Amino acid sequence: MKIDAQAFQTLVADYQQRVDTSLEHWLPAEDVNPMRLHRAMRYAVLAPGKRVRPILVYATAQTLGIDLDRVDGAAAAVEIIHAYSLIHDDLPAMDDDDLRRGRPTCHRQFDEATAILAGDALQALAFYIISHDPRMTADSGARLEMIEKLSLFSGSRGMAGGQAIDLAAVGRSLNIAELETMHIHKTGALIRTCIQLAALSADELDPERFAALDSYAKCIGLSFQVTDDILDVVGDTAVLGKPQGSDSALNKPTFPSIIGLEASREKARELHENALRALSIFDEQADILRYISAWFVEREN
Amino acid sequence: MKIDAQAFQTLVADYQQRVDTSLEHWLPAEDVNPMRLHRAMRYAVLAPGKRVRPILVYATAQTLGIDLDRVDGAAAAVEIIHAYSLIHDDLPAMDDDDLRRGRPTCHRQFDEATAILAGDALQALAFYIISHDPRMTADSGARLEMIEKLSLFSGSRGMAGGQAIDLAAVGRSLNIAELETMHIHKTGALIRTCIQLAALSADELDPERFAALDSYAKCIGLSFQVTDDILDVVGDTAVLGKPQGSDSALNKPTFPSIIGLEASREKARELHENALRALSIFDEQADILRYISAWFVEREN
């Protein structure tokens, strides 16, 4: 569909509301035992957030003409995987963060043991949703492939592996290639998964369009991270929801610390252009994805 | 097949060897990045252990006449889920154990952050295996159901939920019903999953036989735990691989602490008898499962 900036804002708000309804549906009720665990799961997942990953799922579905109810489950699953990874990343043994999305982190609000278990249970829930959601594609083979992608891209060769590389990098000097490798795993893999889960919901999958969407996903996955690093230097603590400068305070390698602020901004712009180029085989149907790429590099939080 | 005690020992040893080969196949190589994470995953999973859960998968497959290569993946997946839960249970914020299977726990051998991530990555790997293993049943719907069971029984309404109940119970007095509820979730759910994954690999699934196997699984899941609690009182540290009395030292509720040692032994015997009764619709084909039930209550570690 052809959209302008205002229509984009409206769509994003719709998607955000839509995934929150889906998350509410799949999360365990907080008055059901074990209550403390269920409360911690809900606290972490339903925290105010941008819902970037579900938005990508919905936008890809819309681009491919797939009914949005067919991807409600996938949208919830990727947000749940993201939320579990944030809970564990924030733990004292990892990044030791007290604040997340402007509120106490899960282990500060509850306790460490509950936070560890909430992350574990959320990961299981994500796989449960995809295996169970009756509205998803009727093609069981495609759903198995979704689970294969989600498990591969969130495991040791994806997101969890990226976090391990990140931890090993604290206090060490990385070159730009090593930094990119880390982010390709830590953030990029799950962003690619969002696009792939939506594409796998399509009744027919055209390999050329799939490859184009995957290239797009790789570009925006990295531009999102470059912008995160830039915001850690220039952003406003109140808008970010976490202390500005928290990454550099931890002596974490970032794009600005390795190539400087201006070169980082240039890199984000280039990745945005590459993302648009990847989408060139799509007509205005993909405008929503084009706006998302622009949003990723222009955002303030 | 008709077996005697010696044949049982041989079969168990075969299954143990078989799952170790399968685990070796699925675990990431330790010389591949991120190496420390991969080493921690391998260290925890390949630690010497009884391989109770894979043995149950193979024994159920053998009872139902299913080729064992079709369940190699399921056998590896349940052991990997079990290993991830042990890594996280042993963490300082949880049970704070230094010793597991006679060796330093994962976070003692590596570090806490690596142990958390190794657990996370192992959980993802278990789902990857079932979604990916080409030798499993060709029925994609049955495989989705396996993932559904595994995710449900390992999540907040299963294993992770049981651990949350366990943590909440430390220092409190539970009654016997509450203690059983905890173990039904914490240990029993995954034991039921073992039987169900094997049964779902069958080309045809007879509901009566499935229900009988599930009843059997419920009995042995609990008898296993009752025996664990008994061994914590009377067992030998060297044979157990963890300090004898470690549960009661943590002031954890156990069967002997609530109903006494003799009543606990009686309970284990009753559960064993119920397990045998559940199998009464099976001929000698199920002898291997009968021996397993006896082993669960007679074991010394």
HADDOCK unambig.tbl for C-alpha pairs under 7 A between the chains (distance, minus, plus):
assign (segid A and resid 34 and name CA) (segid B and resid 161 and name CA) 6.06 0.50 0.50
assign (segid A and resid 34 and name CA) (segid B and resid 164 and name CA) 6.73 0.50 0.50
assign (segid A and resid 34 and name CA) (segid B and resid 165 and name CA) 6.33 0.50 0.50
assign (segid A and resid 37 and name CA) (segid B and resid 164 and name CA) 6.58 0.50 0.50
assign (segid A and resid 93 and name CA) (segid B and resid 112 and name CA) 5.84 0.50 0.50
assign (segid A and resid 93 and name CA) (segid B and resid 113 and name CA) 5.17 0.50 0.50
assign (segid A and resid 94 and name CA) (segid B and resid 113 and name CA) 5.39 0.50 0.50
assign (segid A and resid 112 and name CA) (segid B and resid 93 and name CA) 5.83 0.50 0.50
assign (segid A and resid 113 and name CA) (segid B and resid 93 and name CA) 5.17 0.50 0.50
assign (segid A and resid 113 and name CA) (segid B and resid 94 and name CA) 5.40 0.50 0.50
assign (segid A and resid 114 and name CA) (segid B and resid 164 and name CA) 6.93 0.50 0.50
assign (segid A and resid 117 and name CA) (segid B and resid 160 and name CA) 6.03 0.50 0.50
assign (segid A and resid 120 and name CA) (segid B and resid 160 and name CA) 6.98 0.50 0.50
assign (segid A and resid 121 and name CA) (segid B and resid 155 and name CA) 4.39 0.50 0.50
assign (segid A and resid 121 and name CA) (segid B and resid 156 and name CA) 5.09 0.50 0.50
assign (segid A and resid 121 and name CA) (segid B and resid 160 and name CA) 5.95 0.50 0.50
assign (segid A and resid 124 and name CA) (segid B and resid 151 and name CA) 4.81 0.50 0.50
assign (segid A and resid 124 and name CA) (segid B and resid 154 and name CA) 6.71 0.50 0.50
assign (segid A and resid 124 and name CA) (segid B and resid 155 and name CA) 5.25 0.50 0.50
assign (segid A and resid 125 and name CA) (segid B and resid 151 and name CA) 6.43 0.50 0.50
assign (segid A and resid 125 and name CA) (segid B and resid 155 and name CA) 6.49 0.50 0.50
assign (segid A and resid 127 and name CA) (segid B and resid 151 and name CA) 6.21 0.50 0.50
assign (segid A and resid 128 and name CA) (segid B and resid 147 and name CA) 6.95 0.50 0.50
assign (segid A and resid 128 and name CA) (segid B and resid 148 and name CA) 5.16 0.50 0.50
assign (segid A and resid 128 and name CA) (segid B and resid 151 and name CA) 5.19 0.50 0.50
assign (segid A and resid 128 and name CA) (segid B and resid 152 and name CA) 6.31 0.50 0.50
assign (segid A and resid 131 and name CA) (segid B and resid 144 and name CA) 5.24 0.50 0.50
assign (segid A and resid 131 and name CA) (segid B and resid 145 and name CA) 6.87 0.50 0.50
assign (segid A and resid 131 and name CA) (segid B and resid 147 and name CA) 6.21 0.50 0.50
assign (segid A and resid 131 and name CA) (segid B and resid 148 and name CA) 5.34 0.50 0.50
assign (segid A and resid 132 and name CA) (segid B and resid 148 and name CA) 6.25 0.50 0.50
assign (segid A and resid 140 and name CA) (segid B and resid 140 and name CA) 5.44 0.50 0.50
assign (segid A and resid 140 and name CA) (segid B and resid 141 and name CA) 5.63 0.50 0.50
assign (segid A and resid 141 and name CA) (segid B and resid 140 and name CA) 5.63 0.50 0.50
assign (segid A and resid 144 and name CA) (segid B and resid 131 and name CA) 5.24 0.50 0.50
assign (segid A and resid 144 and name CA) (segid B and resid 144 and name CA) 6.62 0.50 0.50
assign (segid A and resid 145 and name CA) (segid B and resid 131 and name CA) 6.87 0.50 0.50
assign (segid A and resid 147 and name CA) (segid B and resid 128 and name CA) 6.95 0.50 0.50
assign (segid A and resid 147 and name CA) (segid B and resid 131 and name CA) 6.22 0.50 0.50
assign (segid A and resid 148 and name CA) (segid B and resid 128 and name CA) 5.17 0.50 0.50
assign (segid A and resid 148 and name CA) (segid B and resid 131 and name CA) 5.34 0.50 0.50
assign (segid A and resid 148 and name CA) (segid B and resid 132 and name CA) 6.24 0.50 0.50
assign (segid A and resid 151 and name CA) (segid B and resid 124 and name CA) 4.83 0.50 0.50
assign (segid A and resid 151 and name CA) (segid B and resid 125 and name CA) 6.45 0.50 0.50
assign (segid A and resid 151 and name CA) (segid B and resid 127 and name CA) 6.23 0.50 0.50
assign (segid A and resid 151 and name CA) (segid B and resid 128 and name CA) 5.21 0.50 0.50
assign (segid A and resid 152 and name CA) (segid B and resid 128 and name CA) 6.32 0.50 0.50
assign (segid A and resid 154 and name CA) (segid B and resid 124 and name CA) 6.72 0.50 0.50
assign (segid A and resid 155 and name CA) (segid B and resid 121 and name CA) 4.41 0.50 0.50
assign (segid A and resid 155 and name CA) (segid B and resid 124 and name CA) 5.25 0.50 0.50
assign (segid A and resid 155 and name CA) (segid B and resid 125 and name CA) 6.50 0.50 0.50
assign (segid A and resid 156 and name CA) (segid B and resid 121 and name CA) 5.10 0.50 0.50
assign (segid A and resid 160 and name CA) (segid B and resid 117 and name CA) 6.05 0.50 0.50
assign (segid A and resid 160 and name CA) (segid B and resid 120 and name CA) 7.00 0.50 0.50
assign (segid A and resid 160 and name CA) (segid B and resid 121 and name CA) 5.95 0.50 0.50
assign (segid A and resid 161 and name CA) (segid B and resid 34 and name CA) 6.05 0.50 0.50
assign (segid A and resid 164 and name CA) (segid B and resid 34 and name CA) 6.72 0.50 0.50
assign (segid A and resid 164 and name CA) (segid B and resid 37 and name CA) 6.59 0.50 0.50
assign (segid A and resid 164 and name CA) (segid B and resid 114 and name CA) 6.95 0.50 0.50
assign (segid A and resid 165 and name CA) (segid B and resid 34 and name CA) 6.31 0.50 0.50
